[in-house]
Amino acid sequence: MATAASVEGRAAAVLTNSEVFGADCDVSDSLDGKVALDLSFTLGSLTSGVVRLYAGPAATPTDPLYINGVKQEYTLTGDTEMCAVVDCAGAAVFRASIEGVGTVGGSSAAFDYLYNDYEGSSRKDGNIVVGD
């Protein structure tokens, strides 16, 4: 049976004017290579925040994730709660980063990686359950 799983990417913390990477997410734990980035962002005194997505064959990927030729990054200009589902099939590891632009006072960002995972070792029952 498939169940929802999550990995903390970044605990809530004040942003900096440098790119800060979240933890790695092992894509092989995902049912289908799809990972959702569940993000909470508080703008504070920033002008904006930039979220970038990365995927690659090894731990701590530094290759930007492109989908249909488009680099996956989001510029946030206000307080934001978002969930973006990305297809990382073929990659071993996924991770996100965030960078503050402007004065960092009062800003904050936290994100988790969510994906469908299988209980036990069977990947053949086709039964997906999200939540309890």
TABELDA-V322326 format. One record per pair of residues at least 6 apart in sequence whose ideal C-beta (glycine too) atoms are under 6 Angstrom apart, sorted by the first residue. I is the first residue (numbers start at 1). GAP is how many residues later the second one is. Records with the same first field share a line. If there is no record, write none. Layout:
I->GAP + GAP
This chain:
1->118 + 126 + 128
2->29 + 114 + 116 + 126
3->114 + 116 + 126
4->126
5->110 + 112
6->106 + 108
7->18 + 106
8->104
9->13 + 14 + 87 + 102 + 103 + 104
10->12 + 100 + 101
11->99
12->96 + 98
14->93 + 94
15->85 + 89 + 92 + 94
16->84
17->83
19->78 + 80
20->78
21->74 + 76
22->73 + 74
24->35 + 69 + 71
25->10 + 69 + 88
27->6 + 61 + 64 + 65 + 67
29->88
30->85
31->85
33->55 + 56
34->51 + 53
35->51 + 53 + 59 + 78 + 80
36->47 + 49 + 78
37->47 + 59 + 74
38->45 + 74 + 76
39->43 + 72
40->41 + 70
41->8 + 35 + 39 + 68
42->37 + 65 + 66
43->35 + 36
44->61 + 62 + 63
45->58 + 60 + 61
46->54 + 56 + 61
47->54 + 55
48->27 + 29 + 53
49->27 + 49 + 51
50->25 + 49
51->23 + 47
52->21 + 45
53->12 + 19 + 33 + 43
54->7 + 10 + 11 + 41
55->6 + 10 + 33 + 36 + 39
56->7 + 35
57->35
59->34
61->32
64->7
65->7
88->6
98->11
100->7
116->12
